[in-house]
Amino acid sequence: MQILAIALGSQGDVQPYVALSKGLRSAGYRVRVMTHVNYERLVTAHGLEFYPAKGNVQEIVESPEMRALLEKGNFLAINKHTSKLAQDAASDWAQAGLAACQGVDLIVAGIGGLNVAVALAEKLQIPLLPTFLFPFTPTRSFPGILFPQSLTKLGGTFNWLSHHVLRQIIWQGSRKADRLARLQVLNLPAAPFWGSYKSAVMQRYPTVYGFSPSVIPKPADWQNIEIVGDWFLDATDWTPPAELSEFLQNGAPPVYIGFGVKGLQIWEWGQHRFHDSN
């Protein structure tokens, strides 16, 4: 079986899917990864086939404009900015996806590559396995990750609606880009106004989550969903600089925490859930 993993975004978005792809290859599958050109070495260093997609998201994340938005913590402003950038690349990603899908039996994609993956799956009739790194399926058990977990007290209906709000924030910001790719490259009709979440290709296989059930237990109302644990990638040939080695060897052991934006939100969510249940 030939599998295509579509992973678009920052390194924190891409690296778990490289780890997942490496695991799939170890299980005997042939795996190629479609991601941004700056991650070619990350992909090929782990014996995976690389297919390039336009853009260097790491440069965008580290740009002064994006850093200013991240410091303000305004997700809507961040989403608006990244959506504009996605519009410029949408047609290129669809073209790249058509090339990467040659001979493919299954597409694997998370949030970053979901729209192009759904469109390609519909166009080429290739099965799609949705794989996410944070809760994205509506549930009555807890609010979406953009909402304070203290709002759980508002009840199951609020929680369920909050996930749909999160989905629409992400989708509406990328809807124009998706429409351009579908019409200009794939010769497909535009996706529904509310998104492709109910598309047949999204329902065919289970949705898989790459986080620990010890941090986020599976809600009772999640059907056809699997939580399989974190997808971590071991270091390959990296050697720390001499200054870093000296720092680590001197004095008390340091503490380092580096989650990235999405990971930090998940960790905070898990902490609230743990304390609320004890």
C-alpha positions as CSV (number, residue, x, y, z in Angstrom):
1,M,0.0,0.0,0.0
2,Q,1.2,3.5,-0.9
3,I,0.3,6.2,1.6
4,L,0.6,10.0,1.1
5,A,0.8,12.1,4.2
6,I,0.0,15.8,3.6
7,A,1.6,18.0,6.3
8,L,1.4,21.8,5.9
9,G,2.3,24.3,8.6
10,S,5.1,25.1,11.0
11,Q,7.6,22.5,12.2
12,G,5.3,21.7,15.1
13,D,2.6,20.9,12.6
14,V,4.8,18.9,10.3
15,Q,7.1,16.9,12.5
16,P,4.4,14.7,14.2
17,Y,3.3,13.6,10.7
18,V,6.9,12.7,9.8
19,A,7.0,10.6,12.9
20,L,3.6,9.0,12.0
21,S,4.9,8.3,8.5
22,K,8.1,6.8,9.8
23,G,5.9,4.4,12.0
24,L,3.8,3.5,9.0
25,R,6.9,2.7,6.9
26,S,8.2,0.5,9.8
27,A,4.9,-1.3,9.6
28,G,5.6,-2.2,6.0
29,Y,3.8,0.6,4.1
30,R,5.3,2.7,1.4
31,V,5.0,6.3,2.5
32,R,5.7,9.7,0.9
33,V,5.3,13.1,2.6
34,M,4.0,16.2,0.9
35,T,5.2,19.2,2.8
36,H,7.0,22.6,2.5
37,V,10.4,22.7,0.7
38,N,12.2,23.7,3.9
39,Y,11.3,20.3,5.5
40,E,12.9,18.2,2.8
41,R,15.8,17.1,4.9
42,L,13.5,16.4,7.9
43,V,11.6,14.0,5.7
44,T,14.4,12.3,3.8
45,A,16.5,11.9,6.9
46,H,14.0,9.3,8.1
47,G,13.9,7.4,4.9
48,L,10.7,8.9,3.6
49,E,9.9,10.0,0.1
50,F,9.5,13.8,-0.2
51,Y,7.1,15.7,-2.4
52,P,7.5,19.5,-2.3
53,A,4.7,22.0,-1.5
54,K,5.1,25.8,-2.0
55,G,6.1,28.0,0.9
56,N,8.4,28.1,3.9
57,V,6.0,28.4,6.9
58,Q,8.9,28.5,9.4
59,E,10.1,31.8,7.9
60,I,6.5,33.1,8.1
61,V,6.2,32.1,11.7
62,E,9.5,33.8,12.6
63,S,8.7,37.0,10.6
64,P,8.3,40.2,12.7
65,E,4.6,40.5,11.6
66,M,3.7,37.0,12.8
67,R,5.7,37.4,16.0
68,A,3.8,40.5,16.8
69,L,0.5,38.7,16.2
70,L,1.6,35.7,18.3
71,E,2.6,38.0,21.2
72,K,-0.9,39.6,21.2
73,G,-2.4,36.1,21.3
74,N,-5.3,37.1,19.0
75,F,-6.2,33.8,17.2
76,L,-8.6,35.6,14.9
77,A,-5.9,38.0,13.7
78,I,-3.4,35.1,13.3
79,N,-6.0,33.1,11.3
80,K,-6.8,36.1,9.0
81,H,-3.1,36.6,8.3
82,T,-2.3,32.9,7.6
83,S,-5.5,32.6,5.5
84,K,-4.3,35.4,3.1
85,L,-1.0,33.6,2.7
86,A,-2.8,30.3,2.0
87,Q,-4.8,31.9,-0.8
88,D,-1.6,32.7,-2.6
89,A,-0.4,29.1,-2.4
90,A,-3.7,27.2,-2.7
91,S,-3.5,26.4,-6.5
92,D,0.2,25.4,-6.1
93,W,-0.7,23.0,-3.3
94,A,-3.4,21.4,-5.4
95,Q,-1.1,21.0,-8.3
96,A,1.6,19.5,-6.1
97,G,-1.1,17.2,-4.5
98,L,-2.1,15.8,-7.9
99,A,1.5,14.9,-8.6
100,A,2.0,13.4,-5.1
101,C,-1.1,11.3,-5.4
102,Q,0.1,9.3,-8.3
103,G,-0.2,5.6,-7.3
104,V,-1.4,6.4,-3.8
105,D,-3.9,4.2,-2.0
106,L,-4.6,6.3,1.1
107,I,-4.2,9.9,2.1
108,V,-3.3,10.9,5.7
109,A,-3.8,14.5,6.7
110,G,-4.2,16.8,9.7
111,I,-5.6,20.3,10.1
112,G,-2.9,22.0,8.0
113,G,-3.4,19.8,4.9
114,L,-7.1,18.9,5.5
115,N,-8.7,21.0,2.8
116,V,-6.4,20.1,0.0
117,A,-6.6,16.4,1.1
118,V,-10.4,16.4,1.1
119,A,-10.4,18.0,-2.4
120,L,-7.9,15.5,-3.7
121,A,-9.7,12.6,-2.2
122,E,-13.0,13.7,-3.8
123,K,-11.3,14.3,-7.2
124,L,-9.3,11.1,-7.4
125,Q,-11.5,8.9,-5.3
126,I,-8.7,8.0,-2.9
127,P,-9.6,7.1,0.7
128,L,-8.7,9.7,3.4
129,L,-7.7,9.1,7.0
130,P,-8.2,12.3,9.1
131,T,-5.5,12.5,11.7
132,F,-5.4,15.4,14.2
133,L,-3.2,16.6,17.0
134,F,-5.8,18.3,19.2
135,P,-9.5,17.8,19.7
136,F,-11.3,18.8,16.6
137,T,-14.4,16.5,16.7
138,P,-17.4,18.2,18.4
139,T,-18.2,16.7,21.8
140,R,-20.4,17.6,24.7
141,S,-17.7,16.7,27.2
142,F,-15.6,19.8,27.1
143,P,-15.2,23.1,25.1
144,G,-13.1,23.6,22.0
145,I,-9.4,24.5,22.7
146,L,-9.9,28.2,22.0
147,F,-12.4,28.5,24.9
148,P,-11.5,28.5,28.6
149,Q,-12.1,25.1,30.1
150,S,-13.9,26.7,33.0
151,L,-16.8,27.2,30.6
152,T,-17.5,23.5,30.8
153,K,-20.0,24.4,33.6
154,L,-22.2,26.0,30.9
155,G,-23.1,22.5,29.8
156,G,-22.9,20.0,27.0
157,T,-24.8,22.1,24.4
158,F,-22.3,25.0,24.8
159,N,-19.4,22.6,24.6
160,W,-20.7,21.0,21.4
161,L,-21.3,24.4,19.8
162,S,-17.9,25.7,20.8
163,H,-16.2,23.0,18.7
164,H,-18.3,24.0,15.7
165,V,-17.3,27.6,16.2
166,L,-13.7,26.5,16.2
167,R,-14.2,24.6,13.0
168,Q,-15.9,27.5,11.3
169,I,-13.1,30.0,12.4
170,I,-10.6,27.7,10.7
171,W,-12.7,26.9,7.7
172,Q,-14.1,30.3,6.9
173,G,-10.6,31.7,6.9
174,S,-9.5,29.2,4.3
175,R,-12.7,28.9,2.3
176,K,-11.7,31.3,-0.5
177,A,-8.3,29.5,-0.9
178,D,-10.1,26.1,-1.1
179,R,-12.5,27.4,-3.6
180,L,-9.7,28.7,-5.9
181,A,-7.9,25.3,-5.7
182,R,-11.1,23.4,-6.5
183,L,-12.2,25.5,-9.4
184,Q,-8.9,26.5,-11.0
185,V,-7.0,23.2,-10.6
186,L,-9.2,20.3,-9.7
187,N,-12.3,21.2,-11.7
188,L,-14.5,20.5,-8.6
189,P,-17.5,22.5,-7.3
190,A,-16.9,24.7,-4.4
191,A,-17.2,23.0,-1.0
192,P,-20.3,23.7,1.1
193,F,-20.5,27.0,2.8
194,W,-20.0,25.4,6.2
195,G,-17.1,23.2,5.0
196,S,-16.4,19.7,4.0
197,Y,-16.7,18.2,7.5
198,K,-19.6,16.0,6.4
199,S,-18.0,15.0,3.1
200,A,-18.2,11.2,2.5
201,V,-14.4,11.0,2.3
202,M,-14.3,12.4,5.9
203,Q,-16.6,9.7,7.2
204,R,-15.3,6.5,5.4
205,Y,-12.5,5.8,7.9
206,P,-12.1,6.5,11.6
207,T,-10.6,9.8,12.8
208,V,-7.3,9.2,14.5
209,Y,-5.9,11.5,17.2
210,G,-2.2,11.7,17.9
211,F,-2.1,12.5,21.6
212,S,-2.2,10.6,24.9
213,P,-5.5,9.4,26.3
214,S,-4.0,10.0,29.7
215,V,-4.0,13.8,28.9
216,I,-7.3,13.8,27.0
217,P,-9.5,10.8,27.7
218,K,-11.8,9.8,24.8
219,P,-15.2,11.4,25.3
220,A,-18.2,9.1,25.5
221,D,-19.9,10.7,22.4
222,W,-16.9,10.3,20.1
223,Q,-17.8,7.6,17.7
224,N,-15.6,6.0,15.0
225,I,-12.6,7.7,16.6
226,E,-9.3,6.4,17.9
227,I,-6.8,8.0,20.3
228,V,-3.5,6.3,19.6
229,G,-0.9,8.3,21.6
230,D,1.7,10.9,20.7
231,W,3.8,10.8,17.5
232,F,7.3,11.7,18.6
233,L,10.3,11.8,16.4
234,D,13.7,10.7,17.7
235,A,16.7,12.9,16.8
236,T,18.9,11.6,14.0
237,D,22.4,13.1,13.5
238,W,22.0,16.3,15.4
239,T,24.9,17.3,17.7
240,P,24.5,20.1,20.2
241,P,26.8,23.1,19.9
242,A,29.8,23.1,22.4
243,E,28.3,26.1,24.3
244,L,25.0,24.2,24.8
245,S,26.8,21.0,26.0
246,E,28.9,23.1,28.5
247,F,25.7,24.8,29.8
248,L,24.0,21.5,30.3
249,Q,26.9,19.9,32.1
250,N,27.5,22.8,34.5
251,G,25.3,23.5,37.5
252,A,21.9,22.1,38.3
253,P,19.9,20.4,35.6
254,P,17.9,23.0,33.6
255,V,14.2,22.7,32.9
256,Y,13.0,23.3,29.3
257,I,9.4,23.4,28.1
258,G,8.8,23.9,24.4
259,F,5.3,23.1,23.1
260,G,4.5,25.5,20.3
261,V,1.1,27.3,20.3
262,K,-1.1,24.2,19.7
263,G,0.8,22.0,22.1
264,L,0.7,24.6,24.8
265,Q,-3.1,24.9,24.4
266,I,-3.4,21.1,24.7
267,W,-1.2,21.0,27.8
268,E,-3.2,23.8,29.5
269,W,-6.4,22.0,28.6
270,G,-5.1,18.8,30.1
271,Q,-4.1,20.5,33.3
272,H,-7.6,22.0,33.7
273,R,-9.2,18.6,33.1
274,F,-6.9,16.9,35.6
275,H,-7.5,19.4,38.4
276,D,-11.2,19.5,37.7
277,S,-11.4,15.7,38.1
278,N,-9.5,15.6,41.4
